[in-house]
Amino acid sequence: GVSGGTSTSSSLVPTGSLALTWRDNSTSLSATYGLSLTPSFQFDAQPLLTHTVSFSVVQVTPVPQLTGLLSVNYSRADEFGPTSQSSISYSSYSATGGVLYKFTSKTCLNCNYQYSKYDSQFGVQAVSFTRQLVSLSITQAFY
């Protein structure tokens, strides 16, 4: 649901989020949407109206200790209000896939791959880059 809002001198900006989740014994699906007013620090201090959409799937595999994960995210922000002579905006996309293997109830191995793309605009200046990340971690719980 929408919660509250942020007020500026000339307008009201709704902020909030919506999340939908579905689960059964082997699958979990989640979709979220968020709207917020966030600060920009990259080129000029300005408020940005930010929209974020995410989707994720967690799936238990036929191997009892193995779980798969897939998530995708999209975010877009644009300058809110006439606060600068140069407009600011950005967008980002990312996708993550991975697996989690439980050796015991206290020890697990997690392996993930993430691809991200970032685009930002400040007036006529544009910046774009991608990032790829592979992570491998072993977790031991002490309880």
N, CA, C and O atoms as CSV, one atom per row, in Angstrom:
chain,resi,resn,atom,element,x,y,z
A,1,GLY,N,N,0.812,-1.187,0.000
A,1,GLY,CA,C,0.000,0.000,0.000
A,1,GLY,C,C,0.844,1.233,0.000
A,1,GLY,O,O,2.053,1.172,0.222
A,2,VAL,N,N,0.217,2.350,-0.246
A,2,VAL,CA,C,0.907,3.631,-0.234
A,2,VAL,C,C,0.921,4.150,1.193
A,2,VAL,O,O,-0.095,4.134,1.887
A,3,SER,N,N,2.091,4.611,1.620
A,3,SER,CA,C,2.211,5.111,2.987
A,3,SER,C,C,2.688,6.550,2.963
A,3,SER,O,O,3.800,6.836,2.518
A,4,GLY,N,N,1.846,7.454,3.441
A,4,GLY,CA,C,2.248,8.846,3.605
A,4,GLY,C,C,2.588,9.528,2.305
A,4,GLY,O,O,2.052,9.191,1.249
A,5,GLY,N,N,3.477,10.485,2.388
A,5,GLY,CA,C,3.908,11.229,1.227
A,5,GLY,C,C,4.957,12.230,1.646
A,5,GLY,O,O,5.187,12.447,2.836
A,6,THR,N,N,5.592,12.837,0.664
A,6,THR,CA,C,6.605,13.840,0.902
A,6,THR,C,C,6.120,15.141,0.271
A,6,THR,O,O,5.657,15.135,-0.870
A,7,SER,N,N,6.218,16.233,0.981
A,7,SER,CA,C,5.715,17.499,0.487
A,7,SER,C,C,6.860,18.409,0.101
A,7,SER,O,O,7.860,18.492,0.814
A,8,THR,N,N,6.720,19.102,-1.036
A,8,THR,CA,C,7.641,20.162,-1.414
A,8,THR,C,C,6.837,21.448,-1.419
A,8,THR,O,O,5.647,21.426,-1.104
A,9,SER,N,N,7.452,22.563,-1.768
A,9,SER,CA,C,6.754,23.835,-1.726
A,9,SER,C,C,5.587,23.895,-2.705
A,9,SER,O,O,4.660,24.675,-2.485
A,10,SER,N,N,5.593,23.105,-3.775
A,10,SER,CA,C,4.542,23.228,-4.775
A,10,SER,C,C,3.776,21.940,-5.047
A,10,SER,O,O,2.813,21.970,-5.813
A,11,SER,N,N,4.154,20.817,-4.459
A,11,SER,CA,C,3.432,19.587,-4.775
A,11,SER,C,C,3.593,18.557,-3.670
A,11,SER,O,O,4.427,18.691,-2.775
A,12,LEU,N,N,2.768,17.531,-3.765
A,12,LEU,CA,C,2.805,16.415,-2.838
A,12,LEU,C,C,3.247,15.189,-3.618
A,12,LEU,O,O,2.720,14.919,-4.697
A,13,VAL,N,N,4.211,14.442,-3.087
A,13,VAL,CA,C,4.724,13.259,-3.757
A,13,VAL,C,C,4.380,12.034,-2.928
A,13,VAL,O,O,4.835,11.915,-1.790
A,14,PRO,N,N,3.579,11.113,-3.477
A,14,PRO,CA,C,3.299,9.893,-2.723
A,14,PRO,C,C,4.538,9.010,-2.669
A,14,PRO,O,O,5.291,8.929,-3.640
A,15,THR,N,N,4.748,8.356,-1.550
A,15,THR,CA,C,5.828,7.394,-1.421
A,15,THR,C,C,5.239,6.109,-0.865
A,15,THR,O,O,4.221,6.137,-0.173
A,16,GLY,N,N,5.873,4.988,-1.164
A,16,GLY,CA,C,5.389,3.728,-0.625
A,16,GLY,C,C,5.852,2.553,-1.454
A,16,GLY,O,O,6.686,2.684,-2.349
A,17,SER,N,N,5.292,1.404,-1.135
A,17,SER,CA,C,5.686,0.199,-1.847
A,17,SER,C,C,4.547,-0.804,-1.830
A,17,SER,O,O,3.625,-0.721,-1.019
A,18,LEU,N,N,4.637,-1.736,-2.733
A,18,LEU,CA,C,3.672,-2.811,-2.843
A,18,LEU,C,C,4.460,-4.095,-3.055
A,18,LEU,O,O,5.358,-4.135,-3.896
A,19,ALA,N,N,4.143,-5.132,-2.316
A,19,ALA,CA,C,4.830,-6.423,-2.449
A,19,ALA,C,C,3.797,-7.530,-2.576
A,19,ALA,O,O,2.825,-7.574,-1.822
A,20,LEU,N,N,4.012,-8.416,-3.527
A,20,LEU,CA,C,3.175,-9.592,-3.719
A,20,LEU,C,C,4.059,-10.817,-3.562
A,20,LEU,O,O,5.132,-10.893,-4.162
A,21,THR,N,N,3.613,-11.780,-2.755
A,21,THR,CA,C,4.409,-12.984,-2.502
A,21,THR,C,C,3.514,-14.211,-2.613
A,21,THR,O,O,2.364,-14.202,-2.173
A,22,TRP,N,N,4.061,-15.261,-3.206
A,22,TRP,CA,C,3.372,-16.536,-3.293
A,22,TRP,C,C,4.358,-17.632,-2.907
A,22,TRP,O,O,5.516,-17.599,-3.324
A,23,ARG,N,N,3.905,-18.604,-2.110
A,23,ARG,CA,C,4.781,-19.703,-1.673
A,23,ARG,C,C,4.028,-21.008,-1.677
A,23,ARG,O,O,2.822,-21.056,-1.431
A,24,ASP,N,N,4.768,-22.078,-1.963
A,24,ASP,CA,C,4.276,-23.430,-1.699
A,24,ASP,C,C,5.438,-24.204,-1.091
A,24,ASP,O,O,6.387,-23.587,-0.607
A,25,ASN,N,N,5.399,-25.516,-1.099
A,25,ASN,CA,C,6.446,-26.309,-0.440
A,25,ASN,C,C,7.814,-26.201,-1.097
A,25,ASN,O,O,8.828,-26.415,-0.431
A,26,SER,N,N,7.872,-25.872,-2.400
A,26,SER,CA,C,9.165,-25.867,-3.077
A,26,SER,C,C,9.505,-24.562,-3.787
A,26,SER,O,O,10.637,-24.397,-4.242
A,27,THR,N,N,8.561,-23.629,-3.895
A,27,THR,CA,C,8.780,-22.410,-4.671
A,27,THR,C,C,8.303,-21.186,-3.904
A,27,THR,O,O,7.285,-21.213,-3.212
A,28,SER,N,N,9.071,-20.115,-4.049
A,28,SER,CA,C,8.673,-18.827,-3.498
A,28,SER,C,C,8.837,-17.782,-4.594
A,28,SER,O,O,9.914,-17.651,-5.175
A,29,LEU,N,N,7.768,-17.038,-4.878
A,29,LEU,CA,C,7.797,-15.971,-5.877
A,29,LEU,C,C,7.512,-14.649,-5.184
A,29,LEU,O,O,6.681,-14.582,-4.278
A,30,SER,N,N,8.202,-13.598,-5.611
A,30,SER,CA,C,7.996,-12.288,-5.021
A,30,SER,C,C,8.109,-11.220,-6.098
A,30,SER,O,O,9.016,-11.262,-6.929
A,31,ALA,N,N,7.188,-10.266,-6.083
A,31,ALA,CA,C,7.233,-9.112,-6.971
A,31,ALA,C,C,7.003,-7.872,-6.123
A,31,ALA,O,O,6.088,-7.843,-5.300
A,32,THR,N,N,7.832,-6.840,-6.319
A,32,THR,CA,C,7.699,-5.619,-5.532
A,32,THR,C,C,7.783,-4.394,-6.430
A,32,THR,O,O,8.405,-4.418,-7.492
A,33,TYR,N,N,7.141,-3.327,-5.975
A,33,TYR,CA,C,7.230,-2.027,-6.635
A,33,TYR,C,C,7.394,-0.983,-5.535
A,33,TYR,O,O,6.713,-1.032,-4.511
A,34,GLY,N,N,8.295,-0.051,-5.758
A,34,GLY,CA,C,8.498,1.011,-4.782
A,34,GLY,C,C,8.583,2.366,-5.453
A,34,GLY,O,O,9.107,2.486,-6.560
A,35,LEU,N,N,8.069,3.389,-4.783
A,35,LEU,CA,C,8.126,4.764,-5.246
A,35,LEU,C,C,8.646,5.601,-4.088
A,35,LEU,O,O,8.094,5.555,-2.988
A,36,SER,N,N,9.711,6.369,-4.332
A,36,SER,CA,C,10.277,7.165,-3.243
A,36,SER,C,C,10.947,8.416,-3.778
A,36,SER,O,O,11.255,8.515,-4.966
A,37,LEU,N,N,11.162,9.350,-2.903
A,37,LEU,CA,C,11.914,10.558,-3.199
A,37,LEU,C,C,13.282,10.385,-2.551
A,37,LEU,O,O,13.385,10.272,-1.330
A,38,THR,N,N,14.332,10.363,-3.369
A,38,THR,CA,C,15.681,10.089,-2.876
A,38,THR,C,C,16.629,11.219,-3.269
A,38,THR,O,O,16.367,11.926,-4.242
A,39,PRO,N,N,17.712,11.400,-2.540
A,39,PRO,CA,C,18.676,12.447,-2.902
A,39,PRO,C,C,19.635,11.971,-3.996
A,39,PRO,O,O,19.945,10.785,-4.101
A,40,SER,N,N,20.089,12.913,-4.795
A,40,SER,CA,C,21.133,12.656,-5.783
A,40,SER,C,C,22.410,13.321,-5.297
A,40,SER,O,O,22.421,14.506,-4.964
A,41,PHE,N,N,23.477,12.551,-5.260
A,41,PHE,CA,C,24.769,13.089,-4.832
A,41,PHE,C,C,25.808,13.021,-5.950
A,41,PHE,O,O,26.898,13.576,-5.813
A,42,GLN,N,N,25.483,12.346,-7.054
A,42,GLN,CA,C,26.493,12.062,-8.069
A,42,GLN,C,C,26.973,13.314,-8.791
A,42,GLN,O,O,28.182,13.527,-8.887
A,43,PHE,N,N,26.078,14.144,-9.300
A,43,PHE,CA,C,26.484,15.329,-10.045
A,43,PHE,C,C,26.094,16.621,-9.333
A,43,PHE,O,O,26.850,17.593,-9.328
A,44,ASP,N,N,24.912,16.620,-8.735
A,44,ASP,CA,C,24.356,17.813,-8.122
A,44,ASP,C,C,23.353,17.351,-7.070
A,44,ASP,O,O,22.642,16.368,-7.280
A,45,ALA,N,N,23.293,18.039,-5.965
A,45,ALA,CA,C,22.364,17.666,-4.901
A,45,ALA,C,C,20.951,18.065,-5.311
A,45,ALA,O,O,20.586,19.240,-5.259
A,46,GLN,N,N,20.166,17.079,-5.717
A,46,GLN,CA,C,18.795,17.307,-6.149
A,46,GLN,C,C,17.917,16.155,-5.688
A,46,GLN,O,O,18.413,15.044,-5.498
A,47,PRO,N,N,16.624,16.395,-5.504
A,47,PRO,CA,C,15.729,15.276,-5.215
A,47,PRO,C,C,15.405,14.509,-6.496
A,47,PRO,O,O,15.233,15.103,-7.561
A,48,LEU,N,N,15.325,13.198,-6.381
A,48,LEU,CA,C,14.975,12.331,-7.509
A,48,LEU,C,C,13.734,11.530,-7.151
A,48,LEU,O,O,13.627,11.004,-6.043
A,49,LEU,N,N,12.803,11.436,-8.081
A,49,LEU,CA,C,11.644,10.581,-7.916
A,49,LEU,C,C,12.028,9.216,-8.475
A,49,LEU,O,O,12.287,9.081,-9.671
A,50,THR,N,N,12.066,8.203,-7.604
A,50,THR,CA,C,12.623,6.902,-7.941
A,50,THR,C,C,11.546,5.823,-7.968
A,50,THR,O,O,10.762,5.687,-7.029
A,51,HIS,N,N,11.519,5.057,-9.060
A,51,HIS,CA,C,10.628,3.902,-9.211
A,51,HIS,C,C,11.508,2.652,-9.234
A,51,HIS,O,O,12.508,2.616,-9.951
A,52,THR,N,N,11.149,1.637,-8.465
A,52,THR,CA,C,11.917,0.390,-8.423
A,52,THR,C,C,10.967,-0.796,-8.553
A,52,THR,O,O,9.946,-0.866,-7.869
A,53,VAL,N,N,11.317,-1.726,-9.438
A,53,VAL,CA,C,10.540,-2.949,-9.648
A,53,VAL,C,C,11.487,-4.136,-9.480
A,53,VAL,O,O,12.584,-4.143,-10.040
A,54,SER,N,N,11.061,-5.142,-8.707
A,54,SER,CA,C,11.883,-6.338,-8.485
A,54,SER,C,C,11.022,-7.590,-8.608
A,54,SER,O,O,9.826,-7.576,-8.315
A,55,PHE,N,N,11.656,-8.662,-9.045
A,55,PHE,CA,C,11.003,-9.962,-9.135
A,55,PHE,C,C,12.010,-11.013,-8.708
A,55,PHE,O,O,13.169,-10.953,-9.118
A,56,SER,N,N,11.594,-11.982,-7.887
A,56,SER,CA,C,12.520,-13.038,-7.474
A,56,SER,C,C,11.805,-14.375,-7.380
A,56,SER,O,O,10.607,-14.453,-7.108
A,57,VAL,N,N,12.585,-15.423,-7.615
A,57,VAL,CA,C,12.115,-16.807,-7.513
A,57,VAL,C,C,13.143,-17.577,-6.696
A,57,VAL,O,O,14.341,-17.498,-6.967
A,58,VAL,N,N,12.677,-18.322,-5.694
A,58,VAL,CA,C,13.520,-19.253,-4.945
A,58,VAL,C,C,12.885,-20.624,-5.139
A,58,VAL,O,O,11.703,-20.819,-4.857
A,59,GLN,N,N,13.691,-21.577,-5.627
A,59,GLN,CA,C,13.167,-22.894,-5.982
A,59,GLN,C,C,13.998,-24.003,-5.332
A,59,GLN,O,O,15.217,-24.051,-5.491
A,60,VAL,N,N,13.322,-24.892,-4.598
A,60,VAL,CA,C,13.979,-26.084,-4.080
A,60,VAL,C,C,14.121,-27.050,-5.245
A,60,VAL,O,O,13.175,-27.245,-6.009
A,61,THR,N,N,15.282,-27.649,-5.387
A,61,THR,CA,C,15.531,-28.558,-6.507
A,61,THR,C,C,15.264,-30.005,-6.073
A,61,THR,O,O,15.037,-30.267,-4.892
A,62,PRO,N,N,15.290,-30.944,-7.032
A,62,PRO,CA,C,15.141,-32.361,-6.666
A,62,PRO,C,C,16.235,-32.858,-5.719
A,62,PRO,O,O,16.029,-33.831,-4.993
A,63,VAL,N,N,17.384,-32.203,-5.722
A,63,VAL,CA,C,18.431,-32.522,-4.744
A,63,VAL,C,C,18.005,-31.843,-3.443
A,63,VAL,O,O,17.949,-30.614,-3.402
A,64,PRO,N,N,17.704,-32.590,-2.378
A,64,PRO,CA,C,17.079,-32.012,-1.174
A,64,PRO,C,C,17.825,-30.834,-0.542
A,64,PRO,O,O,17.176,-29.942,0.004
A,65,GLN,N,N,19.125,-30.795,-0.592
A,65,GLN,CA,C,19.876,-29.742,0.078
A,65,GLN,C,C,20.188,-28.555,-0.844
A,65,GLN,O,O,20.852,-27.610,-0.417
A,66,LEU,N,N,19.721,-28.588,-2.102
A,66,LEU,CA,C,20.083,-27.574,-3.091
A,66,LEU,C,C,18.883,-26.677,-3.405
A,66,LEU,O,O,17.794,-27.159,-3.716
A,67,THR,N,N,19.107,-25.364,-3.315
A,67,THR,CA,C,18.074,-24.377,-3.612
A,67,THR,C,C,18.604,-23.418,-4.671
A,67,THR,O,O,19.758,-22.995,-4.608
A,68,GLY,N,N,17.763,-23.076,-5.642
A,68,GLY,CA,C,18.142,-22.129,-6.692
A,68,GLY,C,C,17.490,-20.780,-6.475
A,68,GLY,O,O,16.410,-20.691,-5.891
A,69,LEU,N,N,18.152,-19.720,-6.948
A,69,LEU,CA,C,17.664,-18.354,-6.786
A,69,LEU,C,C,17.821,-17.606,-8.099
A,69,LEU,O,O,18.843,-17.728,-8.774
A,70,LEU,N,N,16.801,-16.829,-8.460
A,70,LEU,CA,C,16.857,-15.939,-9.606
A,70,LEU,C,C,16.139,-14.656,-9.231
A,70,LEU,O,O,15.022,-14.698,-8.715
A,71,SER,N,N,16.773,-13.509,-9.486
A,71,SER,CA,C,16.114,-12.232,-9.218
A,71,SER,C,C,16.501,-11.220,-10.286
A,71,SER,O,O,17.614,-11.243,-10.811
A,72,VAL,N,N,15.561,-10.330,-10.598
A,72,VAL,CA,C,15.803,-9.240,-11.538
A,72,VAL,C,C,15.274,-7.955,-10.913
A,72,VAL,O,O,14.285,-7.963,-10.180
A,73,ASN,N,N,15.953,-6.852,-11.217
A,73,ASN,CA,C,15.586,-5.550,-10.657
A,73,ASN,C,C,15.704,-4.476,-11.733
A,73,ASN,O,O,16.579,-4.540,-12.597
A,74,TYR,N,N,14.825,-3.502,-11.670
A,74,TYR,CA,C,14.900,-2.332,-12.537
A,74,TYR,C,C,14.592,-1.112,-11.681
A,74,TYR,O,O,13.643,-1.114,-10.897
A,75,SER,N,N,15.395,-0.078,-11.838
A,75,SER,CA,C,15.165,1.151,-11.097
A,75,SER,C,C,15.354,2.332,-12.039
A,75,SER,O,O,16.253,2.332,-12.880
A,76,ARG,N,N,14.499,3.334,-11.889
A,76,ARG,CA,C,14.570,4.537,-12.716
A,76,ARG,C,C,14.292,5.735,-11.821
A,76,ARG,O,O,13.356,5.723,-11.021
A,77,ALA,N,N,15.113,6.768,-11.964
A,77,ALA,CA,C,14.921,7.988,-11.174
A,77,ALA,C,C,15.090,9.203,-12.072
A,77,ALA,O,O,15.971,9.248,-12.931
A,78,ASP,N,N,14.233,10.179,-11.854
A,78,ASP,CA,C,14.309,11.430,-12.599
A,78,ASP,C,C,14.237,12.588,-11.621
A,78,ASP,O,O,13.634,12.491,-10.552
A,79,GLU,N,N,14.863,13.678,-12.014
A,79,GLU,CA,C,14.857,14.885,-11.198
A,79,GLU,C,C,13.420,15.263,-10.848
A,79,GLU,O,O,12.527,15.222,-11.694
A,80,PHE,N,N,13.220,15.627,-9.598
A,80,PHE,CA,C,11.893,16.022,-9.134
A,80,PHE,C,C,11.869,17.523,-8.916
A,80,PHE,O,O,12.563,18.043,-8.043
A,81,GLY,N,N,11.079,18.206,-9.700
A,81,GLY,CA,C,10.960,19.655,-9.560
A,81,GLY,C,C,12.063,20.385,-10.295
A,81,GLY,O,O,13.092,19.793,-10.620
A,82,PRO,N,N,11.863,21.649,-10.556
A,82,PRO,CA,C,12.871,22.455,-11.260
A,82,PRO,C,C,13.934,22.967,-10.288
A,82,PRO,O,O,13.906,24.133,-9.893
A,83,THR,N,N,14.865,22.101,-9.906
A,83,THR,CA,C,15.861,22.488,-8.901
A,83,THR,C,C,17.222,22.792,-9.496
A,83,THR,O,O,18.117,23.233,-8.775
A,84,SER,N,N,17.408,22.569,-10.796
A,84,SER,CA,C,18.715,22.768,-11.403
A,84,SER,C,C,18.535,23.140,-12.865
A,84,SER,O,O,17.471,22.911,-13.440
A,85,GLN,N,N,19.552,23.702,-13.458
A,85,GLN,CA,C,19.507,24.011,-14.886
A,85,GLN,C,C,19.828,22.778,-15.727
A,85,GLN,O,O,19.500,22.746,-16.913
A,86,SER,N,N,20.458,21.773,-15.143
A,86,SER,CA,C,20.779,20.532,-15.847
A,86,SER,C,C,19.966,19.402,-15.241
A,86,SER,O,O,20.001,19.185,-14.030
A,87,SER,N,N,19.237,18.686,-16.077
A,87,SER,CA,C,18.409,17.601,-15.558
A,87,SER,C,C,19.269,16.395,-15.186
A,87,SER,O,O,20.310,16.142,-15.792
A,88,ILE,N,N,18.810,15.665,-14.182
A,88,ILE,CA,C,19.499,14.470,-13.708
A,88,ILE,C,C,18.530,13.301,-13.792
A,88,ILE,O,O,17.354,13.426,-13.449
A,89,SER,N,N,19.045,12.151,-14.260
A,89,SER,CA,C,18.250,10.922,-14.251
A,89,SER,C,C,19.200,9.733,-14.234
A,89,SER,O,O,20.373,9.854,-14.589
A,90,TYR,N,N,18.680,8.585,-13.817
A,90,TYR,CA,C,19.464,7.357,-13.909
A,90,TYR,C,C,18.524,6.175,-14.060
A,90,TYR,O,O,17.342,6.247,-13.724
A,91,SER,N,N,19.074,5.094,-14.570
A,91,SER,CA,C,18.363,3.818,-14.595
A,91,SER,C,C,19.382,2.728,-14.311
A,91,SER,O,O,20.562,2.852,-14.637
A,92,SER,N,N,18.899,1.660,-13.698
A,92,SER,CA,C,19.778,0.526,-13.434
A,92,SER,C,C,18.996,-0.761,-13.621
A,92,SER,O,O,17.804,-0.837,-13.325
A,93,TYR,N,N,19.692,-1.764,-14.117
A,93,TYR,CA,C,19.129,-3.085,-14.347
A,93,TYR,C,C,20.067,-4.090,-13.708
A,93,TYR,O,O,21.284,-3.924,-13.783
A,94,SER,N,N,19.543,-5.108,-13.092
A,94,SER,CA,C,20.418,-6.159,-12.579
A,94,SER,C,C,19.677,-7.488,-12.580
A,94,SER,O,O,18.452,-7.548,-12.478
A,95,ALA,N,N,20.461,-8.541,-12.697
A,95,ALA,CA,C,19.934,-9.907,-12.628
A,95,ALA,C,C,20.922,-10.734,-11.829
A,95,ALA,O,O,22.134,-10.609,-12.000
A,96,THR,N,N,20.395,-11.581,-10.954
A,96,THR,CA,C,21.226,-12.444,-10.116
A,96,THR,C,C,20.697,-13.870,-10.210
A,96,THR,O,O,19.490,-14.103,-10.151
A,97,GLY,N,N,21.603,-14.802,-10.354
A,97,GLY,CA,C,21.255,-16.213,-10.333
A,97,GLY,C,C,22.229,-16.925,-9.419
A,97,GLY,O,O,23.402,-16.559,-9.348
A,98,GLY,N,N,21.754,-17.935,-8.724
A,98,GLY,CA,C,22.661,-18.633,-7.834
A,98,GLY,C,C,22.055,-19.878,-7.228
A,98,GLY,O,O,20.883,-20.200,-7.424
A,99,VAL,N,N,22.902,-20.564,-6.483
A,99,VAL,CA,C,22.485,-21.778,-5.781
A,99,VAL,C,C,23.001,-21.735,-4.349
A,99,VAL,O,O,24.027,-21.125,-4.048
A,100,LEU,N,N,22.248,-22.408,-3.473
A,100,LEU,CA,C,22.616,-22.557,-2.065
A,100,LEU,C,C,22.576,-24.040,-1.753
A,100,LEU,O,O,21.560,-24.701,-1.968
A,101,TYR,N,N,23.686,-24.560,-1.246
A,101,TYR,CA,C,23.752,-25.982,-0.894
A,101,TYR,C,C,23.981,-26.105,0.608
A,101,TYR,O,O,24.944,-25.552,1.139
A,102,LYS,N,N,23.098,-26.831,1.294
A,102,LYS,CA,C,23.227,-27.033,2.744
A,102,LYS,C,C,23.936,-28.357,3.001
A,102,LYS,O,O,23.395,-29.431,2.735
A,103,PHE,N,N,25.163,-28.262,3.525
A,103,PHE,CA,C,25.909,-29.458,3.907
A,103,PHE,C,C,25.285,-30.080,5.155
A,103,PHE,O,O,25.088,-31.292,5.241
A,104,THR,N,N,24.981,-29.206,6.119
A,104,THR,CA,C,24.297,-29.597,7.357
A,104,THR,C,C,23.293,-28.501,7.664
A,104,THR,O,O,23.182,-27.542,6.900
A,105,SER,N,N,22.557,-28.619,8.763
A,105,SER,CA,C,21.613,-27.562,9.129
A,105,SER,C,C,22.326,-26.273,9.533
A,105,SER,O,O,21.698,-25.217,9.603
A,106,LYS,N,N,23.641,-26.350,9.801
A,106,LYS,CA,C,24.404,-25.184,10.236
A,106,LYS,C,C,25.449,-24.715,9.227
A,106,LYS,O,O,26.033,-23.647,9.409
A,107,THR,N,N,25.699,-25.484,8.170
A,107,THR,CA,C,26.759,-25.145,7.214
A,107,THR,C,C,26.194,-25.139,5.798
A,107,THR,O,O,25.557,-26.099,5.364
A,108,CYS,N,N,26.442,-24.032,5.079
A,108,CYS,CA,C,25.977,-23.983,3.698
A,108,CYS,C,C,26.971,-23.259,2.807
A,108,CYS,O,O,27.777,-22.446,3.259
A,109,LEU,N,N,26.884,-23.581,1.529
A,109,LEU,CA,C,27.715,-22.984,0.480
A,109,LEU,C,C,26.785,-22.209,-0.437
A,109,LEU,O,O,25.746,-22.720,-0.855
A,110,ASN,N,N,27.162,-20.968,-0.749
A,110,ASN,CA,C,26.356,-20.119,-1.607
A,110,ASN,C,C,27.204,-19.643,-2.774
A,110,ASN,O,O,28.296,-19.114,-2.569
A,111,CYS,N,N,26.714,-19.824,-4.001
A,111,CYS,CA,C,27.419,-19.388,-5.209
A,111,CYS,C,C,26.450,-18.552,-6.039
A,111,CYS,O,O,25.358,-19.016,-6.367
A,112,ASN,N,N,26.841,-17.314,-6.384
A,112,ASN,CA,C,25.973,-16.394,-7.126
A,112,ASN,C,C,26.719,-15.723,-8.259
A,112,ASN,O,O,27.933,-15.530,-8.204
A,113,TYR,N,N,25.962,-15.369,-9.293
A,113,TYR,CA,C,26.456,-14.542,-10.394
A,113,TYR,C,C,25.509,-13.356,-10.521
A,113,TYR,O,O,24.290,-13.528,-10.523
A,114,GLN,N,N,26.066,-12.154,-10.626
A,114,GLN,CA,C,25.239,-10.961,-10.779
A,114,GLN,C,C,25.745,-10.125,-11.948
A,114,GLN,O,O,26.946,-9.899,-12.099
A,115,TYR,N,N,24.799,-9.670,-12.772
A,115,TYR,CA,C,25.084,-8.741,-13.870
A,115,TYR,C,C,24.295,-7.473,-13.609
A,115,TYR,O,O,23.098,-7.535,-13.325
A,116,SER,N,N,24.951,-6.321,-13.702
A,116,SER,CA,C,24.284,-5.040,-13.481
A,116,SER,C,C,24.689,-4.051,-14.558
A,116,SER,O,O,25.824,-4.073,-15.035
A,117,LYS,N,N,23.771,-3.192,-14.936
A,117,LYS,CA,C,24.036,-2.114,-15.896
A,117,LYS,C,C,23.476,-0.828,-15.315
A,117,LYS,O,O,22.337,-0.789,-14.852
A,118,TYR,N,N,24.282,0.221,-15.343
A,118,TYR,CA,C,23.911,1.515,-14.783
A,118,TYR,C,C,24.047,2.587,-15.861
A,118,TYR,O,O,25.059,2.645,-16.559
A,119,ASP,N,N,23.036,3.424,-15.992
A,119,ASP,CA,C,23.052,4.551,-16.923
A,119,ASP,C,C,22.632,5.792,-16.159
A,119,ASP,O,O,21.624,5.772,-15.453
A,120,SER,N,N,23.394,6.879,-16.291
A,120,SER,CA,C,22.997,8.132,-15.644
A,120,SER,C,C,23.198,9.284,-16.617
A,120,SER,O,O,24.027,9.223,-17.525
A,121,GLN,N,N,22.427,10.322,-16.402
A,121,GLN,CA,C,22.425,11.487,-17.282
A,121,GLN,C,C,22.447,12.740,-16.428
A,121,GLN,O,O,21.649,12.876,-15.501
A,122,PHE,N,N,23.356,13.658,-16.734
A,122,PHE,CA,C,23.406,14.969,-16.092
A,122,PHE,C,C,23.530,15.997,-17.196
A,122,PHE,O,O,24.611,16.190,-17.751
A,123,GLY,N,N,22.419,16.662,-17.521
A,123,GLY,CA,C,22.435,17.580,-18.658
A,123,GLY,C,C,22.745,16.804,-19.925
A,123,GLY,O,O,22.030,15.866,-20.278
A,124,VAL,N,N,23.823,17.201,-20.616
A,124,VAL,CA,C,24.218,16.500,-21.845
A,124,VAL,C,C,25.269,15.419,-21.577
A,124,VAL,O,O,25.640,14.684,-22.491
A,125,GLN,N,N,25.749,15.315,-20.347
A,125,GLN,CA,C,26.763,14.326,-19.994
A,125,GLN,C,C,26.093,13.011,-19.596
A,125,GLN,O,O,25.205,12.982,-18.743
A,126,ALA,N,N,26.536,11.923,-20.233
A,126,ALA,CA,C,25.984,10.598,-19.929
A,126,ALA,C,C,27.096,9.678,-19.455
A,126,ALA,O,O,28.212,9.716,-19.974
A,127,VAL,N,N,26.783,8.855,-18.468
A,127,VAL,CA,C,27.719,7.868,-17.939
A,127,VAL,C,C,27.008,6.525,-17.942
A,127,VAL,O,O,25.862,6.419,-17.505
A,128,SER,N,N,27.692,5.499,-18.436
A,128,SER,CA,C,27.108,4.161,-18.466
A,128,SER,C,C,28.198,3.145,-18.168
A,128,SER,O,O,29.312,3.252,-18.681
A,129,PHE,N,N,27.876,2.160,-17.337
A,129,PHE,CA,C,28.837,1.089,-17.092
A,129,PHE,C,C,28.099,-0.167,-16.671
A,129,PHE,O,O,26.950,-0.123,-16.231
A,130,THR,N,N,28.793,-1.294,-16.817
A,130,THR,CA,C,28.255,-2.579,-16.394
A,130,THR,C,C,29.170,-3.173,-15.331
A,130,THR,O,O,30.339,-2.808,-15.208
A,131,ARG,N,N,28.605,-4.093,-14.574
A,131,ARG,CA,C,29.365,-4.779,-13.535
A,131,ARG,C,C,28.937,-6.239,-13.520
A,131,ARG,O,O,27.747,-6.553,-13.570
A,132,GLN,N,N,29.919,-7.123,-13.452
A,132,GLN,CA,C,29.653,-8.546,-13.302
A,132,GLN,C,C,30.366,-9.024,-12.054
A,132,GLN,O,O,31.526,-8.686,-11.818
A,133,LEU,N,N,29.663,-9.814,-11.256
A,133,LEU,CA,C,30.201,-10.251,-9.979
A,133,LEU,C,C,29.881,-11.718,-9.762
A,133,LEU,O,O,28.740,-12.149,-9.928
A,134,VAL,N,N,30.893,-12.475,-9.391
A,134,VAL,CA,C,30.701,-13.867,-8.989
A,134,VAL,C,C,31.111,-13.950,-7.527
A,134,VAL,O,O,32.192,-13.501,-7.148
A,135,SER,N,N,30.238,-14.529,-6.710
A,135,SER,CA,C,30.578,-14.664,-5.295
A,135,SER,C,C,30.396,-16.108,-4.854
A,135,SER,O,O,29.495,-16.816,-5.305
A,136,LEU,N,N,31.269,-16.511,-3.971
A,136,LEU,CA,C,31.246,-17.845,-3.391
A,136,LEU,C,C,31.470,-17.674,-1.892
A,136,LEU,O,O,32.461,-17.077,-1.472
A,137,SER,N,N,30.554,-18.197,-1.093
A,137,SER,CA,C,30.708,-18.051,0.354
A,137,SER,C,C,30.301,-19.337,1.069
A,137,SER,O,O,29.417,-20.070,0.625
A,138,ILE,N,N,30.965,-19.581,2.169
A,138,ILE,CA,C,30.628,-20.698,3.065
A,138,ILE,C,C,30.200,-20.087,4.385
A,138,ILE,O,O,30.893,-19.235,4.941
A,139,THR,N,N,29.054,-20.526,4.882
A,139,THR,CA,C,28.505,-19.986,6.123
A,139,THR,C,C,28.394,-21.098,7.168
A,139,THR,O,O,27.907,-22.193,6.887
A,140,GLN,N,N,28.852,-20.788,8.364
A,140,GLN,CA,C,28.742,-21.726,9.489
A,140,GLN,C,C,28.012,-21.016,10.615
A,140,GLN,O,O,28.449,-19.962,11.077
A,141,ALA,N,N,26.901,-21.591,11.059
A,141,ALA,CA,C,26.150,-21.027,12.183
A,141,ALA,C,C,26.669,-21.636,13.480
A,141,ALA,O,O,26.961,-22.831,13.540
A,142,PHE,N,N,26.782,-20.813,14.515
A,142,PHE,CA,C,27.219,-21.277,15.833
A,142,PHE,C,C,26.087,-21.027,16.819
A,142,PHE,O,O,26.033,-19.979,17.462
A,143,TYR,N,N,25.201,-21.978,16.931
A,143,TYR,CA,C,24.101,-21.871,17.899
A,143,TYR,C,C,23.794,-23.204,18.482
A,143,TYR,O,O,22.897,-23.321,19.317
